[in-house]
Amino acid sequence: VEINHNKIDDWLFVEIPNQINVLVEFRGQFLVFNQTKYGLKGWSLAPVGGYIEPGETPQEAAVRELNEELQLVAGALHYLGTFRVDVNRGCGQVSLYLAANCKKIKHELLDSDDLEIHDLKSLSYKQLKESYARSAFQEVKWTATVGLGLNALAENERVYRAMSSKFKLSTKFRMIT
């Protein structure tokens, strides 16, 4: 690593694939996993997430992971941002999304190689805000996904009310192409 003409030979820099996380709204509820992870003690809430496959865009990965993990397709996919996972160590980037007005699709379940345990939970908007406030999302990427998703919804409360009651979306939440 070299910064300001100073070189550090033994700096740890980790290269991992870029990732996505998606906060999912389905029928006026937010779907999250209650799960264990190798690096966590106990349980944590988590949004949909996964690695971006070679040749895949972040948006394509978000659509694929939503399909694979929940058998859903988004009526609207709202981009929340892309961020470096660890600014001093690399670790790829994570792109965050809010998937709204999701619909169930018929899909053959794929075998998972994930050994961790997870249960699907359905949270109301109020429960999601409360879970976020009490740090129930224990990984910073998950916390950022939920926080930015809540912020996007709070910026346009009318959009959230439409999503939760009539399942209609504002043009602000349109599918990214």
Disulfide bonds with the S-S distance in Angstrom:
none
